[in-house]
Amino acid sequence: MDLPQRFTLVIAEKPRAAEKIAHAIAARGFCRRIRISGVPIWIVCKSSVSSLSPPVVVASAAGHLFSLYTDERGYPVFSCRWVPRYIAEPSARHTRRFLSVLKRICPRALLYVNACDYDIEGSLIGYLIIKFLGDERRAKRAKFSSLTATEIRSSFAKLEPLDREMAEAGECRHILDWLWGINVSRALMDVFRSSFRKRQVLSAGRVQSPTLIHAVEIDLERKLFIPIPKLYPYVRVRIGTSLYTLELDDEPFSSKREAIEFAKKAREQGYAHVINVDSKVERISPPPPFNLPDLQAEASRLLKLSPYTTQKIAEDLYLDALISYPRTNSQRLPPTLDNKSIVAKLSRYSPISSLARKLLAETRGVLKPHNGPKTDPAHPAIYPTGEIPTKPLPRNHSRLFELIIRRYLATFSSDAIIKLVTARIEVAGKRFKLSGVRIVRKGWYEYYPYHCPQEKIIPALKPGDKLSIATVSIRVRYTKPPHRITRLGLVKWMEEQDIGTESTRAEIVETLYRRGYIVSRRGCAEVTDLGIAVAMVLKKFVPDLTSVELTRRFERMLRAIQSRQTRCSKIVEEAKNILTRYLAQFLKNGDSVAREFRMYLELNDNEPTCSICKRLVYRDSLCIFHYEASRRLNEAYKLWFEAGFSFDQYIQKLLKLSSTGRFVKEVAVYIARKGKRSLLSDAGR
């Protein structure tokens, strides 16, 4: 082993970060790389940081090297210990080499520096390595928000004490998630095995389960959705030589008779009357710089990237020192940041060079960011460091990098100014409007054009003007179902509910896919019957255990550790008491839980099943889903009849509309095929 006898050991989270750190703290030409068991190690013989005594060895973890584990079977189980991750998770066998190398070199270290990412996960990763392989009494913390050489050197020049509170918060989060996950998951799998006489890998989690229940609630509303017809008056007026379509500013018609009467009256009158004209100029402030949730939202909307993919690409850009640390909730840039220097460097990056130069000219080099309200105690908003890629980036990396740069530039620009004109118009007692928009000054839209409105110029109108009606017709539109569940939607919901963290939310969504609770079908996300069954069982039998309120309360308690207001041991004890109480309740209702599981999954045994599918009969020869669909069909027909549809037209139209819920459509198919109109009245009793 070609290492000095004694040295300062710097522990990075990943090899790419270790390489950046080593070259940043080394004097020119005094850094060399060696390999031990194939793992790269950097030796700094002469330091560029005066307070850092050489030699320095920079070694790397591979993310988490330790995981919680127990040998105990059954549930509830509360005894766990930290073990090498490859023991607890066979799929993490790649971590074995990294742990083996650190075991060999840690005993020689005089000082340990945790230089992992500065968040609760990075703090925990480094802390556990030092605790189990080194000596935490001789440990320091390096804190930086980007992997630029300047910031790394600055952080090593002022090393801080080990951040034990942040590491404790990270450890406590892992323990809570482990306690929830292993106990509730084992309970679910036990009931599933007794119900179906087969094994099925199921998982539940402190944050995962409320998120799954939310996804199921949306998905079921979509699958049981019945579109309702609304009758919209479509009026076109002639102004000069041009025709303009008026926008309804009133409620549409539900009754076909009323809609026909309106159309007749409007044609007889022949004119629309301008009631008033409102004109106003709006100043649109620049957006704040990105935090991770905002970046994930914009990357999904503009680049069609999933939140998980966005997070992974952003981490790659961070490891290349192109952007600051991405797992942040802050929308604020630090006042000490040399933005003028960063923008000047970005002017050498060809995709946005002209924009960078334009901003410097526009602001005369005085760059004041439009910071947002959200903050993060660990890191500022995401910003480009000014470093330029040394080689071509992969396509999605390049697109995301440019998006981050554009948002950063936009936050220093001026307000956009737009003029809005709205004419309120009355036609046969109904309110309509004609709207126009004109861009007076592009401002920050120049740098970040993705929110720029499309100009629409309308003629000059004044109150009292009479506009000749060219055509009047009635068009049927249908109410829309709830928005589909999406990866981004679930991540944003977790953020709104204050559960999970910026680092974990996207991964939790991916876990729902890996478990088979959510799948992609024809490009759209859909909850599976297994996902519905797990969610409904948890919601019915342990509602408080999987509630957003309980999860949010524990999130607040975890944050309180960092401010020294509580300790992990107290939180874990409360979690054990809660789990003990609710798991006992779950076990007590074992037969009912098993029966509930069987309500949602198709069976292959001899019990009575639904007339439409293979699920258990709930009522009137139908399963729980098709019974509810039939009941809703019965109720909704009253509204369709008022809109002028016969029963047969109602059923046939539902079969054609893509917005009709899956369970509703399956009942409609059954009715159309069997001629069972009585099914509706039976289910509606």
C-alpha positions as CSV (number, residue, x, y, z in Angstrom):
1,M,0.0,0.0,0.0
2,D,1.8,3.1,-1.3
3,L,0.6,5.5,1.4
4,P,2.4,7.8,4.0
5,Q,2.6,6.4,7.5
6,R,0.5,9.2,9.0
7,F,-1.7,11.7,7.3
8,T,-4.9,13.8,7.2
9,L,-7.7,11.8,5.7
10,V,-10.3,13.6,3.7
11,I,-13.5,11.6,3.0
12,A,-15.5,12.5,-0.1
13,E,-18.9,11.1,-1.0
14,K,-18.0,9.9,-4.5
15,P,-14.8,9.4,-6.5
16,R,-15.5,12.3,-8.8
17,A,-15.9,14.7,-5.9
18,A,-12.7,13.2,-4.3
19,E,-10.7,14.0,-7.4
20,K,-12.0,17.6,-7.5
21,I,-11.2,18.1,-3.8
22,A,-7.7,16.6,-4.2
23,H,-6.7,18.8,-7.1
24,A,-8.2,21.9,-5.4
25,I,-6.2,21.5,-2.1
26,A,-3.0,20.4,-3.8
27,A,-0.2,22.7,-4.8
28,R,0.4,22.5,-8.6
29,G,2.1,19.2,-9.4
30,F,1.9,17.8,-5.9
31,C,-1.1,15.5,-6.2
32,R,-0.9,11.9,-7.4
33,R,-3.5,9.2,-7.8
34,I,-3.0,5.6,-6.8
35,R,-5.4,2.6,-6.7
36,I,-6.0,0.2,-3.9
37,S,-8.0,-2.8,-4.8
38,G,-9.2,-0.9,-7.9
39,V,-10.4,2.1,-5.8
40,P,-8.8,5.5,-6.6
41,I,-7.0,7.3,-3.8
42,W,-5.4,10.8,-4.1
43,I,-2.2,11.7,-2.2
44,V,-1.5,15.4,-1.7
45,C,2.2,15.9,-0.8
46,K,2.1,19.7,-0.7
47,S,-1.1,21.7,0.1
48,S,-2.3,25.0,-1.4
49,V,-4.2,25.6,1.9
50,S,-1.8,27.0,4.4
51,S,-3.8,25.6,7.4
52,L,-3.9,22.1,6.0
53,S,-0.8,20.1,7.0
54,P,0.4,17.6,4.4
55,P,0.5,14.8,3.6
56,V,-3.3,14.6,2.9
57,V,-5.0,11.5,1.6
58,V,-8.3,12.0,-0.2
59,A,-10.5,8.8,-0.3
60,S,-14.0,8.2,-1.4
61,A,-17.1,6.5,-0.2
62,A,-19.7,5.2,-2.8
63,G,-22.7,6.9,-1.2
64,H,-23.9,5.1,1.9
65,L,-21.5,2.3,3.0
66,F,-23.6,1.3,6.0
67,S,-27.2,0.2,6.3
68,L,-29.6,-0.7,9.2
69,Y,-30.1,-4.5,9.6
70,T,-31.7,-7.0,11.9
71,D,-31.5,-10.8,12.3
72,E,-34.9,-11.0,13.9
73,R,-37.9,-12.4,12.1
74,G,-41.6,-11.5,12.3
75,Y,-43.0,-8.2,13.6
76,P,-43.0,-5.9,15.4
77,V,-39.2,-5.7,15.4
78,F,-37.4,-2.8,16.9
79,S,-33.8,-4.0,17.3
80,C,-31.5,-2.9,14.5
81,R,-27.8,-2.1,14.0
82,W,-25.6,-0.6,11.4
83,V,-23.8,-3.1,9.2
84,P,-21.9,-2.8,5.9
85,R,-24.4,-2.0,3.3
86,Y,-23.5,-5.0,1.1
87,I,-24.7,-7.3,3.9
88,A,-28.1,-5.6,4.3
89,E,-28.5,-5.0,0.5
90,P,-26.9,-7.6,-1.8
91,S,-27.5,-5.3,-4.7
92,A,-25.0,-2.9,-3.2
93,R,-22.0,-5.3,-3.5
94,H,-20.0,-2.5,-5.3
95,T,-19.7,-0.8,-1.9
96,R,-17.6,-3.6,-0.5
97,R,-14.3,-2.5,-2.2
98,F,-14.7,1.1,-1.0
99,L,-15.4,0.0,2.6
100,S,-12.5,-2.4,2.5
101,V,-10.1,0.3,1.4
102,L,-11.3,2.7,4.1
103,K,-10.8,0.1,6.7
104,R,-7.2,-0.3,5.7
105,I,-6.3,3.4,5.6
106,C,-8.4,4.9,8.4
107,P,-6.2,3.6,11.3
108,R,-3.2,5.6,10.0
109,A,-5.0,9.0,9.9
110,L,-4.1,11.7,12.4
111,L,-7.1,13.9,11.5
112,Y,-10.4,13.1,9.7
113,V,-12.3,15.5,7.5
114,N,-15.8,14.8,6.4
115,A,-16.0,16.4,3.0
116,C,-19.2,14.6,1.9
117,D,-22.1,16.6,0.5
118,Y,-23.3,19.1,3.2
119,D,-26.7,17.8,3.9
120,I,-28.0,15.2,6.4
121,E,-27.2,12.3,4.1
122,G,-23.7,13.5,3.4
123,S,-23.1,14.3,7.1
124,L,-24.3,10.8,8.0
125,I,-22.2,9.0,5.4
126,G,-19.0,10.6,6.5
127,Y,-19.9,10.4,10.2
128,L,-20.5,6.7,10.2
129,I,-17.2,6.0,8.4
130,I,-15.3,8.1,11.0
131,K,-17.3,6.5,13.9
132,F,-16.8,2.9,12.9
133,L,-13.4,3.1,11.2
134,G,-11.7,6.1,12.7
135,D,-12.0,8.4,15.7
136,E,-14.7,11.1,15.8
137,R,-12.8,13.0,18.5
138,R,-10.2,13.9,15.8
139,A,-12.7,14.9,13.1
140,K,-13.6,18.1,11.3
141,R,-16.2,19.2,8.7
142,A,-15.7,20.8,5.4
143,K,-18.7,22.8,4.1
144,F,-19.0,23.9,0.5
145,S,-21.8,24.5,-2.0
146,S,-19.9,23.9,-5.2
147,L,-16.9,21.9,-6.3
148,T,-15.0,24.8,-7.8
149,A,-11.4,25.0,-6.6
150,T,-11.8,28.4,-5.0
151,E,-14.7,27.3,-2.8
152,I,-13.1,24.0,-1.8
153,R,-9.9,25.8,-0.8
154,S,-11.9,28.4,1.2
155,S,-13.8,25.6,3.0
156,F,-10.6,23.8,4.0
157,A,-9.0,27.0,5.2
158,K,-11.8,27.2,7.8
159,L,-12.7,23.6,8.8
160,E,-15.5,23.4,11.3
161,P,-16.2,20.9,14.1
162,L,-18.0,17.7,13.1
163,D,-21.7,18.5,12.5
164,R,-23.0,15.9,15.0
165,E,-26.6,17.3,15.1
166,M,-27.0,17.0,11.3
167,A,-25.5,13.5,11.4
168,E,-27.9,12.6,14.2
169,A,-30.9,13.9,12.2
170,G,-29.8,11.8,9.3
171,E,-29.3,8.7,11.5
172,C,-32.7,9.3,13.1
173,R,-34.4,9.6,9.7
174,H,-32.9,6.3,8.6
175,I,-34.0,4.6,11.9
176,L,-37.6,5.9,11.6
177,D,-37.8,4.9,7.9
178,W,-36.4,1.4,8.8
179,L,-38.9,0.9,11.7
180,W,-41.8,2.0,9.6
181,G,-40.7,0.1,6.5
182,I,-39.8,-3.3,8.0
183,N,-42.7,-3.6,10.3
184,V,-45.5,-2.4,8.1
185,S,-44.1,-4.2,5.1
186,R,-43.8,-7.5,7.0
187,A,-47.3,-7.1,8.3
188,L,-48.6,-6.5,4.7
189,M,-46.7,-9.5,3.3
190,D,-47.9,-11.7,6.1
191,V,-51.5,-10.9,5.4
192,F,-51.0,-11.2,1.7
193,R,-49.4,-14.6,2.0
194,S,-52.3,-15.9,4.2
195,S,-54.9,-14.4,1.8
196,F,-53.5,-15.7,-1.5
197,R,-51.2,-18.6,-0.4
198,K,-48.2,-17.0,-2.2
199,R,-45.3,-14.7,-1.5
200,Q,-45.4,-11.1,-2.8
201,V,-42.7,-8.5,-2.1
202,L,-44.6,-5.5,-0.6
203,S,-43.3,-2.3,0.9
204,A,-44.7,0.5,3.0
205,G,-42.9,3.6,4.3
206,R,-43.3,6.6,6.5
207,V,-43.5,8.9,3.5
208,Q,-44.1,6.3,0.8
209,S,-47.4,5.1,2.1
210,P,-49.2,8.5,2.4
211,T,-47.9,9.3,-1.1
212,L,-49.3,6.0,-2.5
213,I,-52.7,6.6,-0.8
214,H,-52.8,10.1,-2.4
215,A,-51.9,8.5,-5.8
216,V,-54.6,5.9,-5.4
217,E,-57.3,8.5,-4.5
218,I,-56.6,10.4,-7.7
219,D,-56.4,7.3,-9.8
220,L,-59.7,5.9,-8.6
221,E,-61.4,9.2,-9.2
222,R,-60.1,9.0,-12.8
223,K,-61.2,5.4,-13.2
224,L,-64.6,6.2,-11.8
225,F,-65.0,9.5,-13.7
226,I,-68.1,10.2,-15.8
227,P,-67.8,13.3,-18.0
228,I,-70.8,15.6,-17.9
229,P,-71.9,17.5,-21.0
230,K,-71.9,21.2,-20.9
231,L,-73.4,23.3,-23.7
232,Y,-71.2,26.2,-24.7
233,P,-72.4,29.1,-26.9
234,Y,-69.9,29.8,-29.7
235,V,-70.4,33.3,-30.9
236,R,-68.3,35.0,-33.7
237,V,-68.6,38.8,-34.3
238,R,-67.5,40.9,-37.2
239,I,-65.3,43.9,-36.5
240,G,-64.3,45.7,-39.6
241,T,-63.4,43.0,-42.2
242,S,-62.3,40.4,-39.6
243,L,-64.1,37.8,-37.5
244,Y,-63.4,37.4,-33.8
245,T,-64.5,34.5,-31.5
246,L,-65.9,35.7,-28.2
247,E,-64.8,33.8,-25.0
248,L,-67.6,32.8,-22.7
249,D,-67.3,34.7,-19.4
250,D,-70.4,33.1,-17.9
251,E,-71.6,29.6,-16.9
252,P,-72.3,27.2,-19.8
253,F,-75.7,25.7,-20.3
254,S,-76.7,22.4,-18.7
255,S,-80.0,22.3,-20.5
256,K,-80.4,21.7,-24.2
257,R,-83.7,23.7,-24.2
258,E,-82.0,26.8,-22.6
259,A,-79.1,26.6,-25.0
260,I,-81.4,26.5,-28.1
261,E,-83.4,29.4,-26.7
262,F,-80.2,31.5,-26.3
263,A,-79.0,30.8,-29.8
264,K,-82.4,31.8,-31.3
265,K,-82.5,35.0,-29.3
266,A,-78.9,36.0,-30.2
267,R,-79.5,35.5,-33.9
268,E,-82.7,37.6,-33.7
269,Q,-80.9,40.4,-31.9
270,G,-78.0,40.3,-34.4
271,Y,-75.6,42.4,-32.3
272,A,-73.3,42.0,-29.4
273,H,-73.0,45.0,-27.0
274,V,-69.6,46.2,-25.5
275,I,-70.3,46.8,-21.8
276,N,-66.8,48.1,-20.8
277,V,-63.2,47.9,-21.8
278,D,-60.5,47.4,-19.2
279,S,-56.9,48.2,-20.1
280,K,-54.0,47.8,-17.7
281,V,-50.2,47.6,-17.8
282,E,-48.6,44.8,-15.7
283,R,-45.0,44.5,-14.5
284,I,-43.9,40.9,-14.2
285,S,-41.0,40.4,-11.8
286,P,-38.1,38.1,-12.7
287,P,-38.2,34.6,-11.4
288,P,-36.0,33.6,-8.4
289,P,-33.0,31.3,-9.1
290,F,-33.9,27.6,-9.0
291,N,-34.2,25.4,-6.0
292,L,-34.5,21.7,-6.7
293,P,-38.3,21.5,-6.7
294,D,-38.6,24.4,-9.1
295,L,-35.9,22.9,-11.3
296,Q,-37.7,19.5,-11.4
297,A,-41.0,21.3,-12.3
298,E,-39.5,23.3,-15.1
299,A,-37.4,20.4,-16.5
300,S,-40.6,18.2,-16.5
301,R,-42.6,20.9,-18.3
302,L,-40.0,22.0,-20.8
303,L,-37.6,19.1,-21.2
304,K,-40.0,16.2,-20.4
305,L,-37.5,14.8,-17.8
306,S,-38.7,13.0,-14.7
307,P,-37.9,14.5,-11.3
308,Y,-35.5,11.6,-10.5
309,T,-33.7,12.0,-13.9
310,T,-33.5,15.8,-13.3
311,Q,-32.0,15.2,-9.9
312,K,-29.4,12.7,-11.2
313,I,-28.3,15.0,-14.1
314,A,-28.1,18.0,-11.7
315,E,-25.8,15.9,-9.5
316,D,-23.6,15.1,-12.5
317,L,-23.3,18.8,-13.3
318,Y,-22.4,19.5,-9.7
319,L,-19.7,16.8,-9.7
320,D,-18.3,18.4,-12.8
321,A,-18.2,21.7,-10.9
322,L,-20.6,23.3,-13.4
323,I,-23.3,24.2,-11.0
324,S,-23.7,24.5,-7.2
325,Y,-25.1,21.8,-5.0
326,P,-28.6,21.0,-6.4
327,R,-30.4,19.3,-3.4
328,T,-31.5,22.6,-1.9
329,N,-34.8,24.3,-1.1
330,S,-33.3,27.8,-1.3
331,Q,-34.4,30.4,-3.8
332,R,-31.7,32.8,-2.7
333,L,-28.2,33.5,-3.9
334,P,-25.6,34.3,-1.2
335,P,-24.6,38.0,-1.0
336,T,-20.9,37.1,-1.2
337,L,-21.3,35.4,-4.6
338,D,-19.3,37.1,-7.3
339,N,-22.0,37.1,-9.9
340,K,-20.3,39.5,-12.2
341,S,-17.3,37.2,-12.5
342,I,-19.6,34.2,-13.1
343,V,-21.6,35.9,-15.9
344,A,-18.3,37.1,-17.5
345,K,-17.1,33.5,-17.6
346,L,-20.4,32.3,-19.0
347,S,-20.0,34.7,-21.9
348,R,-17.4,32.2,-23.1
349,Y,-20.0,29.4,-23.3
350,S,-21.2,29.5,-26.9
351,P,-24.9,28.5,-26.4
352,I,-25.6,31.5,-24.2
353,S,-22.6,33.8,-24.8
354,S,-24.6,36.6,-26.4
355,L,-27.1,36.5,-23.5
356,A,-24.4,36.8,-20.9
357,R,-22.8,39.8,-22.7
358,K,-26.3,41.4,-23.1
359,L,-27.0,41.1,-19.4
360,L,-23.6,42.7,-18.4
361,A,-24.4,45.6,-20.8
362,E,-28.0,45.9,-19.6
363,T,-27.1,45.9,-15.9
364,R,-23.7,47.7,-16.4
365,G,-22.2,44.9,-14.3
366,V,-24.4,45.7,-11.2
367,L,-26.1,42.3,-10.7
368,K,-28.8,42.2,-8.0
369,P,-30.7,38.9,-7.9
370,H,-34.5,38.7,-7.6
371,N,-34.3,36.3,-4.6
372,G,-37.4,34.2,-3.7
373,P,-38.8,33.6,-0.2
374,K,-37.6,30.0,0.3
375,T,-34.4,29.4,2.2
376,D,-32.2,26.4,3.2
377,P,-29.8,26.5,6.1
378,A,-27.2,24.4,4.3
379,H,-27.1,25.6,0.7
380,P,-28.0,28.6,-1.5
381,A,-30.1,28.4,-4.7
382,I,-28.7,26.5,-7.6
383,Y,-26.4,28.6,-9.8
384,P,-23.9,28.0,-12.5
385,T,-20.3,28.3,-11.2
386,G,-18.9,29.9,-14.3
387,E,-16.9,26.8,-15.2
388,I,-17.3,25.8,-18.9
389,P,-17.6,22.1,-19.9
390,T,-14.2,20.7,-21.0
391,K,-15.9,18.2,-23.3
392,P,-19.4,18.0,-25.0
393,L,-22.1,17.2,-22.5
394,P,-24.7,14.5,-23.2
395,R,-27.9,16.0,-24.7
396,N,-30.1,16.1,-21.6
397,H,-27.1,17.3,-19.5
398,S,-26.6,20.2,-21.9
399,R,-30.3,21.1,-22.0
400,L,-30.6,21.1,-18.2
401,F,-27.3,23.1,-17.9
402,E,-28.6,25.8,-20.3
403,L,-32.0,25.9,-18.4
404,I,-30.1,26.6,-15.1
405,I,-28.0,29.3,-16.8
406,R,-30.9,31.0,-18.4
407,R,-32.9,31.1,-15.1
408,Y,-29.8,32.4,-13.3
409,L,-29.3,35.2,-15.9
410,A,-33.1,36.1,-15.9
411,T,-33.1,36.7,-12.1
412,F,-30.8,39.7,-12.6
413,S,-32.8,41.2,-15.5
414,S,-35.5,43.9,-15.4
415,D,-39.2,43.4,-15.1
416,A,-41.2,42.4,-18.1
417,I,-44.0,44.8,-19.0
418,I,-47.2,43.7,-20.7
419,K,-50.4,45.5,-21.6
420,L,-53.7,43.6,-21.1
421,V,-56.9,44.7,-22.8
422,T,-60.2,43.0,-22.0
423,A,-63.5,44.0,-23.5
424,R,-66.6,42.7,-21.6
425,I,-69.4,42.0,-24.1
426,E,-73.1,41.0,-23.6
427,V,-74.9,38.7,-26.0
428,A,-78.6,37.9,-25.3
429,G,-78.1,38.1,-21.6
430,K,-74.9,36.1,-21.5
431,R,-71.5,37.6,-20.6
432,F,-68.5,37.2,-23.0
433,K,-65.1,38.8,-23.4
434,L,-62.5,39.5,-26.0
435,S,-58.9,39.7,-24.6
436,G,-55.7,41.0,-26.0
437,V,-52.1,41.1,-24.8
438,R,-49.1,43.1,-26.0
439,I,-45.5,42.9,-24.8
440,V,-44.3,46.4,-24.0
441,R,-40.9,45.3,-22.8
442,K,-39.5,41.8,-22.8
443,G,-37.2,42.3,-19.8
444,W,-36.3,38.9,-18.3
445,Y,-38.3,37.1,-21.0
446,E,-35.2,37.8,-23.2
447,Y,-33.2,35.3,-21.1
448,Y,-35.9,32.9,-20.0
449,P,-38.6,33.0,-22.7
450,Y,-40.5,29.9,-21.5
451,H,-43.2,32.0,-19.6
452,C,-43.5,34.7,-22.3
453,P,-47.1,35.2,-23.3
454,Q,-48.1,35.1,-26.9
455,E,-49.2,38.4,-28.3
456,K,-52.8,38.9,-29.3
457,I,-53.9,42.2,-30.7
458,I,-57.6,43.1,-30.7
459,P,-59.3,46.1,-32.3
460,A,-59.8,49.3,-30.3
461,L,-63.3,49.1,-28.7
462,K,-65.3,51.4,-26.4
463,P,-68.4,50.9,-24.2
464,G,-71.6,51.1,-26.2
465,D,-70.1,49.7,-29.4
466,K,-72.4,47.3,-31.3
467,L,-70.7,44.3,-32.9
468,S,-72.4,42.5,-35.7
469,I,-72.9,38.8,-34.9
470,A,-71.7,36.6,-37.8
471,T,-72.5,33.1,-36.4
472,V,-74.0,31.5,-33.3
473,S,-73.8,27.8,-32.6
474,I,-73.9,25.5,-29.6
475,R,-71.0,23.2,-28.9
476,V,-70.9,20.3,-26.4
477,R,-67.9,20.1,-24.2
478,Y,-67.4,17.6,-21.4
479,T,-66.1,18.1,-17.9
480,K,-62.5,16.9,-17.3
481,P,-61.3,14.2,-14.9
482,P,-58.7,15.0,-12.2
483,H,-55.2,15.5,-13.6
484,R,-53.3,12.2,-14.1
485,I,-50.9,11.2,-11.5
486,T,-47.3,12.0,-12.6
487,R,-43.9,11.7,-11.1
488,L,-43.7,15.4,-10.9
489,G,-47.2,15.8,-9.4
490,L,-46.3,13.3,-6.6
491,V,-43.1,15.1,-5.8
492,K,-44.8,18.5,-5.7
493,W,-47.6,17.0,-3.5
494,M,-45.0,15.8,-1.0
495,E,-43.4,19.2,-1.0
496,E,-46.7,20.9,-0.4
497,Q,-47.5,18.5,2.4
498,D,-44.0,19.0,4.0
499,I,-43.1,15.3,4.0
500,G,-39.9,13.8,2.7
501,T,-36.9,16.0,1.7
502,E,-35.6,17.5,-1.5
503,S,-33.1,14.6,-1.7
504,T,-35.6,11.7,-1.1
505,R,-38.9,12.7,-2.8
506,A,-38.0,11.6,-6.4
507,E,-36.5,8.4,-5.1
508,I,-39.7,7.6,-3.2
509,V,-41.8,8.0,-6.4
510,E,-39.4,5.6,-8.2
511,T,-39.9,3.1,-5.4
512,L,-43.6,3.1,-6.0
513,Y,-42.8,2.1,-9.6
514,R,-40.3,-0.5,-8.7
515,R,-42.8,-2.2,-6.3
516,G,-45.4,-2.4,-9.1
517,Y,-47.8,0.0,-7.3
518,I,-47.6,2.4,-10.2
519,V,-46.9,1.5,-13.9
520,S,-46.6,3.4,-17.1
521,R,-49.2,2.4,-19.7
522,R,-49.3,3.9,-23.1
523,G,-47.1,6.7,-21.8
524,C,-49.4,7.5,-18.8
525,A,-49.0,6.6,-15.2
526,E,-51.6,4.4,-13.6
527,V,-52.0,2.8,-10.2
528,T,-52.1,-1.0,-10.4
529,D,-54.7,-3.2,-8.5
530,L,-51.9,-4.2,-6.2
531,G,-51.1,-0.5,-5.4
532,I,-54.9,0.1,-4.8
533,A,-55.1,-3.0,-2.5
534,V,-52.1,-1.9,-0.4
535,A,-53.3,1.7,-0.1
536,M,-56.9,0.8,0.8
537,V,-55.8,-1.8,3.4
538,L,-53.5,0.7,5.1
539,K,-56.1,3.5,4.9
540,K,-58.8,1.4,6.4
541,F,-57.0,-0.5,9.2
542,V,-54.1,1.9,10.2
543,P,-55.3,5.3,8.9
544,D,-53.4,7.3,11.5
545,L,-50.2,5.4,11.0
546,T,-50.1,6.3,7.3
547,S,-51.5,9.8,7.6
548,V,-49.9,12.9,6.3
549,E,-50.3,14.6,9.7
550,L,-48.3,12.0,11.6
551,T,-45.6,11.9,8.9
552,R,-45.4,15.8,8.9
553,R,-45.1,15.8,12.7
554,F,-42.1,13.5,12.6
555,E,-40.5,15.6,9.9
556,R,-40.7,18.6,12.3
557,M,-39.2,16.5,15.1
558,L,-36.3,15.5,12.8
559,R,-35.6,19.1,12.0
560,A,-35.7,19.9,15.7
561,I,-32.6,17.6,16.2
562,Q,-30.5,20.0,14.1
563,S,-31.4,22.9,16.4
564,R,-30.7,20.8,19.5
565,Q,-34.4,21.0,20.6
566,T,-34.7,17.2,20.9
567,R,-32.7,14.0,20.6
568,C,-33.1,11.0,18.3
569,S,-33.6,8.6,21.2
570,K,-36.8,10.4,22.2
571,I,-38.2,10.4,18.7
572,V,-37.4,6.7,18.2
573,E,-39.1,5.8,21.5
574,E,-42.3,7.6,20.4
575,A,-42.2,5.9,17.0
576,K,-41.9,2.5,18.7
577,N,-44.9,3.2,20.9
578,I,-47.0,4.3,17.9
579,L,-46.0,1.3,15.8
580,T,-46.7,-1.1,18.7
581,R,-50.2,0.2,19.1
582,Y,-51.2,0.2,15.5
583,L,-49.5,-3.1,14.5
584,A,-51.4,-4.7,17.4
585,Q,-54.6,-3.3,15.9
586,F,-53.6,-4.6,12.5
587,L,-53.0,-8.1,13.8
588,K,-56.2,-8.1,15.8
589,N,-58.1,-7.5,12.5
590,G,-56.1,-10.1,10.6
591,D,-59.1,-11.9,9.0
592,S,-60.8,-8.6,8.0
593,V,-57.5,-7.3,6.6
594,A,-57.2,-10.5,4.5
595,R,-60.7,-10.1,3.2
596,E,-60.1,-6.5,2.3
597,F,-57.0,-7.4,0.3
598,R,-59.1,-9.9,-1.7
599,M,-61.7,-7.2,-2.5
600,Y,-59.3,-5.4,-4.8
601,L,-57.4,-8.1,-6.6
602,E,-58.7,-10.6,-9.2
603,L,-59.0,-14.1,-7.9
604,N,-58.7,-17.6,-9.4
605,D,-60.6,-19.6,-6.8
606,N,-64.2,-20.7,-6.4
607,E,-65.6,-17.7,-4.5
608,P,-68.4,-15.7,-6.2
609,T,-66.9,-13.1,-8.5
610,C,-68.1,-9.9,-10.2
611,S,-70.2,-10.3,-13.4
612,I,-67.6,-8.1,-15.2
613,C,-64.2,-9.1,-13.7
614,K,-62.7,-11.7,-11.4
615,R,-62.8,-9.7,-8.2
616,L,-64.9,-10.7,-5.2
617,V,-68.6,-9.7,-5.3
618,Y,-69.3,-6.6,-3.2
619,R,-73.0,-6.0,-4.0
620,D,-75.5,-6.8,-6.7
621,S,-73.2,-9.3,-8.4
622,L,-70.5,-6.6,-8.9
623,C,-67.1,-5.9,-7.3
624,I,-66.5,-2.8,-5.3
625,F,-65.2,-0.9,-8.3
626,H,-67.9,-1.8,-10.8
627,Y,-70.6,-1.4,-8.2
628,E,-69.5,2.2,-7.6
629,A,-69.2,2.8,-11.3
630,S,-72.8,1.6,-11.8
631,R,-74.0,3.8,-9.0
632,R,-72.4,6.8,-10.6
633,L,-73.7,6.0,-14.0
634,N,-77.2,6.0,-12.6
635,E,-76.7,9.4,-11.0
636,A,-75.0,11.0,-14.0
637,Y,-77.7,10.0,-16.5
638,K,-80.1,12.6,-15.1
639,L,-77.6,15.4,-16.2
640,W,-77.1,13.8,-19.6
641,F,-80.8,13.5,-20.1
642,E,-81.2,17.2,-19.4
643,A,-78.5,17.9,-22.0
644,G,-80.6,16.1,-24.6
645,F,-79.2,12.6,-24.7
646,S,-81.2,9.4,-24.7
647,F,-80.0,6.4,-22.6
648,D,-78.5,4.6,-25.6
649,Q,-76.8,7.8,-26.8
650,Y,-75.4,8.3,-23.2
651,I,-73.8,4.8,-23.1
652,Q,-72.4,5.0,-26.7
653,K,-70.9,8.4,-26.1
654,L,-69.3,7.3,-22.8
655,L,-67.7,4.4,-24.7
656,K,-66.2,6.9,-27.3
657,L,-64.9,9.6,-24.9
658,S,-61.3,9.1,-23.8
659,S,-62.0,10.8,-20.5
660,T,-64.5,8.2,-19.4
661,G,-63.1,6.3,-16.4
662,R,-61.9,2.7,-17.0
663,F,-64.3,1.1,-14.5
664,V,-67.2,3.2,-15.9
665,K,-66.3,2.2,-19.4
666,E,-66.2,-1.5,-18.5
667,V,-69.7,-1.3,-17.0
668,A,-70.9,0.6,-20.1
669,V,-69.5,-2.2,-22.3
670,Y,-71.3,-4.8,-20.2
671,I,-74.6,-2.8,-20.5
672,A,-74.2,-2.3,-24.2
673,R,-73.4,-6.0,-24.8
674,K,-76.0,-7.5,-22.5
675,G,-78.7,-4.8,-22.8
676,K,-78.8,-4.7,-19.0
677,R,-80.2,-1.2,-18.4
678,S,-81.6,-2.5,-15.2
679,L,-78.1,-2.8,-13.8
680,L,-78.1,1.0,-13.3
681,S,-81.3,1.1,-11.3
682,D,-80.2,-2.0,-9.2
683,A,-76.9,-0.4,-8.3
684,G,-78.5,2.9,-7.6
685,R,-80.9,1.6,-4.9
